[in-house]
Amino acid sequence: MDRIEPRLVTIFGGSGFVGTQIVQLLAKRGHRIRVAVRRPDLAGHTRMFGSVGQIVPIQANVRNAASVRHAVAGADIVINLVGVGHSRGAQTFEAVHVDGAANIAAAAKAASASTLVHMSALGVDKAAEVSAYAASKLAGEEAVLKAFPDAIIMRPSLLFGQGDGFFNLMGALARMLPVLPVIGGDTRFQPAYVGDVAEAFALAAEGQVKSGRIYELGGPQIETYRQLLVRIQREAGRNRPMLPLPSSLAKLLALPFAILPFPPLLTADQVELLGVDNVVSDAAIKDKRTFAAFGITPTAMDTILPTYMYRYRKHGQFDRDNAPAPIL
């Protein structure tokens, strides 16, 4: 690959799970980076990923167009990773996924940025009819492409890796609960390693793939939700019975979480999402709008999950590897 000349990159949401991975990769490539977040005082850890002054956290709220324009000013590359898993207060799906995405795309265009990479989610086109989250993500894609036609849209599947939200949560539940609830057990997922997704973002940011396209990023394995729970229990050394829950009952159980002051464990919208397959489409495979476009061979769950899921075993890393099989 030809050497890429270092440029200024603004990364919205750059202090999060995916963002920190991308920041590290782009810093190693020599780029200067602005990490645009609502609370830059909480993003100081990103500075250590580069040399002195190379990475600078900056205040920006995607709902505030003026702050977005300030964060983007002079940037050659803009990356948007901002997203919310549930609507609450001013942080609604519409405000963040649609209006916020449109603000970033318009600011990138006005600043004459050469590249805009926008993070969406796999399967939003299929789930938009039943999920407000998916509908907002799909509308956000449309808003981005309208303002910045050459934008690159990335749709990653469920992510795994140190610090992920799904496998760690389910591992903790397998450790604490006597029974694991199963919602949409036959729904298929194609989990992708966060390191592979970050590498794809970095390559997209540097112009290594065609722009104005939607890329779907899924790992090498397709498993049902029930199979993923079996895998998680195996890695966590747990043997919990798994109890199928109808979606109607799951939505009822999710109601109390909506009024609690902390992020909900489950929402009715997430129940709907769990009923829709989350796999790379045949069209994306045919058009090579997958990891293949980036020359990346996706990493298997077997390679990564054992490196951090051991923490949910009774004795952590000192437990034996041959954990009992979960009860089906």
N, C-alpha and C positions, 0 to 999 in steps of 0.2 A: 504494500500500500504506500502511495506517495505520502511524504511528510506533510502534515497539515499545519499551516501557519497559525500560531496562537492567536486567539480572538477573545473578545469579551462576551461572556455568556451570562444571561440572567435566568435564574432557575426559580420559578415560583413554587413554593413548597419544597425547597431543596434540603430542609432539615429533617425530613421524614424518612420512612423505611426505604423507599426507592430512591429518594432524593440524595441521601448521603452516599449511596453507592455510585450514583451518576457524578456527584461532585468529585469523589475520589478519582474516578476514571478520567474525567476531563482535566482535573488538576495535574494528573500524571502526564497528560498530553501537552501540558504547558499553558492551557488557557487561563485567563483571568475570569473569576467567577463572582457574581453577585448572588447571594442566597436571599431571595425576596420572601419574607415571612411577616406575619402579623406581629410576632414578638421576637425581634432580633436579639433581645437579651437572653432568650432561651435557645438561640442557635449558635452560641459561641463555640460549641464543640466542632462545628464544621471547619473552623479556621485551621485546626491541626492537620487537615487533610492536604494542605499545600504549604508552600513556603511563605515567609513573612509578607503580608499584604496581598497575597495572591487571591485569597478568598475573603470576601467581606459580606457579612449579614447586613441586610438593608430592610427597613420597614416598608411594607406594602400590604394592602388589603385588596383582594381582587374585586371587592364590591365598591371600591373607591377608585374611580377612573383616574383621578389626578395622581394618586399614589402609584398606580400602575404605570402611568406615563413616566413618572420620575424614575421608577425602577428600571424601565426599559431604555431610557435615553442613552444613546450611544452604543447600545448593544448590537453585536453582529448576529448573535444567536439567542433565541428565546425559547425556553422550555416551560411548559405548564403541567405541573403534577398535582395541582390542588383539587381536592375532592372531599366530600363528606359522606359518611355512611348513613346518616339520618338527618332529617330536617328539625331544627330547633332554633327558636328565636330568629335572629337576622340571618343565620347560617342555613338558609333553605336550599333545597336542590336547585330551584329556579335561580336564586341569587348567585350561587357559587358555580354550578355546572353550566348554566346558560349565560346569564349576564356577565359573570366574572370571566368566563372563557372568551366572550365577545369583547370585553374590555381589553384583555391581553392581546387578542388577535389584532384589534384596531390599533392599539399602541405600537405593536411590533411593525405593522404596516406603515404607520406614520413615521416611525423611527428609521425606516428603510432597512430593517433587519433582513439579513439574507435568508435566514432559516427560522421556522417556527415548528416545534415538535409538541404535540398536544396529547396528553394521556387520557384515554377513554377506558372502556372495559369490554372484554370479550362477551359477545352475546346480547349486547344492548339492543340490537336491531330486532332480535327475536323476542326479548322480554319487555319491550317498550309498551305493549298493549296491556300488560298486567302489573307493571312495576313503575312507580313514580320516579324511582332512582334511575332506572334504565331509560325511561322516556326523557328525563332531563339530560342524561349523558348523550343520548342520540341528538337531541336538540342542540346541545353544546357543540357537537361535531359540525352540525350544519351551520351554526353561527360562526364558528372558526373558519370554515372553508369559504363562507360568504365574504368575510372580511379579509382573509388571507388565503386565496385559492391554492397557493403552492404549499400550504401547510402539510405536515406529515402527521397523520393520526395513528396512534398506537393503541391497540386493544389487547392488553395482556389478560390472561386467564387468572385464576386463583394463584396467588404467589406463595412460595415457600422459601425459607431461608432464616438465618439467625434474626430473631426479633419480629417474625411475621405475625399477622393478626389471627389467622385461622388455625394453623396447626398448634400454635402455642396455647390458644384458647381451649381448643378441644382436648389437648393434653392435660391442661389444668382441670377441666371438667371431669375427665376420666380419672384423675387422681382424687377429686373431691366427692363426686356423686356416686351413689350406689348403682344407678342405672343411667345409661346414656340415651337420651331421646333421639329418634331418627325422623327427620322431616324430609320428605322427598327422597327417600332412600335410593330410588332407581335413577335419579337425575345424574347425568354424566358430566364430569369435570376433566379438565386437562391442565393440571397445575404446572406452572412454569417457575423456574429458579430465578430469584430476584437478580442474581449476578448476570444471568443471560439477558434478562430484560434491560438491565442497566447498560450492558454492552451494546445492545441494539439501539438504545436511546443515544448513546455517545456516537455511534456510527451515523445515525440519522442526523444528528446535530452537525456533524462534520461533512454532510452532503454525500455520503457514501451509498445512498439508495435514492430511488426516484421519488420526487416530491409530488404533492397533490394526491396522495394515495392513502388508503386505510390498510394498515398491517395488523394481522391477527397473530398473537404470540401465545402458543400453547406448548407444553412440554411433550416428551416422547411417550407418555403414558396417559391413557384415558381410563378413568375409574369412576364408578358410581359413588354417590355420597356414602352409601353403606360400606363400600369397599375402602373408602378413605378412612372411615372410622375404625374399621378393622386394622388397617395399617397403623393408625395412630395408637391404638391400644397395644399393638405389638411392640411398637417403638417405646411406649411408655411402661411396658411390662405390666399392663393391667388386664383384668378379665371381667369387665362389667357387662351385664346383660344389656342388650340394645332393644329399646322399646319404640316401635313405630308409632308416630303421632300423625293423625289426619291434619291437613292444613287448617281446617276450620278450628280445631282444638288448639293448634299451635298459635293461631292468631289471637284466640281468646286469652291464652297464657301470656302473650306478648303485651296485652293492654296495660297491666300495671307498670311495666318498664317505661312507658311513655310519659308517666307523670313524675318519675324519679329524677333527682337533680344531677345524676351522673349519666354517662353514655349508656344507652340501653344494651342489654345482652342480646336481645332479639326484638325485631319490629315486624309488624304485619307485612310491610313491604319486602323485608328480607325473606319472609316465608314464601311470598310469591316468587321471588328470585330462585329459591331452592327448588322450584318446580319446573324450571326451564333449563334445558341442556346448555352447558357452558364449554363448547368445544369449537375448534377452528373449523370454519365452513369449507365445503368442497370448492367453492368459488375461489377462496383465498389460496387454497393449495394449488389449484389449477393455474392461477395467475402468479404464483410464487410471491404472494404477499404474506409470507410467514417468516420464521427464523431463517429459512433458506435464502431469503433475499439479502440477509446480512452475513451469510457465510458462517452462521452459528449452528453448531450441533447442540441441541438442547440437552441439559443435564437431567438425569433421572433422579427421582425422589430417593431411591435407595442410596445414592451417593451422598446426599446432603442431610436428610432427616436424622440419621444416627449421630451426627455431629453436635446436635443440640437438644434432641427430644429425650435424651437420657435423663435430663433433669426432672422428668415427671415419674421416674421410677422410684420405688420405695427407698432404695439406697443410692439413688443417683447413678454415677458412673461405675460404682462398685457392684451393681447388680449383674447377674449372669446374663449373657446375651440371648440365651434360649428362653425367652419369656413365654408364658402360656398363651394359647390362642384364645381370642375373645369368644364369648358365648353368643351365638347367632339367634 
